[in-house]
Amino acid sequence: MAEPDNFRELLTGGCLQPLFQPIVSPLDNHILGFEGLIRGRQPGTAAIISPDRLFAQTADEDFIIALDAACRATILREYGRLYRHNREISLFINIHPATILRGGNILTLFKEVHRWGLHPENIAIELDESAISDTRILERFIEEQRRHGFCIAFDDFGNGSFSLPRIAIFRPDYVKIDISIIRNIHRNADAREKFVS
């Protein structure tokens, strides 16, 4: 676990580095948008901290929610600087399940989006749906974000206990297939047939 002072430095000391991974249409190879990713830098060193390690450094949910918000703010600031003039490009941005389950203040996301000259309709909120077992909590969250104009994406489809009926219930704008399903699919005819059937 991270020491509290060290963890606070991660949040406030410029130790979060945003990266953007293009999402490319398989139909015509044009860029649909970018997924906002985050990496940490160990305070006082150049060591890279992966997202999993970042969030595993503390068991305190308040810190997890604060880190989640800091990651989004960092991504939105950089994305606004780079892409705000291209209104056809979407940003996919993650929300940690703890933020949703604990009722974290997602209104700050709406404010941050406008602060950096972006528009909610160009932002897809990525959810790890399988980590939220309470359908009512998930429903309230999705309804609130759609009222603000955001799109909804279900992340890691096919991983863990993902519930297929929830696609029909919530009708996400995007469903992102887990890499375990499509890894090496171009070399496996049986896998391709199962995937498209």
Secondary structure, DSSP 8 states (H G I E B T S, - for coil): ---HHHHHHHHHTT-EEEEEEEEE-TTT--EEEEEEEEEEE-TTS--EE-HHHHHHT---HHHHHHHHHHHHHHHHHHHHHHHTT-TT-EEEEE--HHHHHTT--THHHHHHHHHTT--GGGEEEEE-GGG---HHHHHHHHHHHHHTT-EEEEEEETSTT--THHHHHH--SEEEE-HHHHTTGGG-HHHHHHHH-
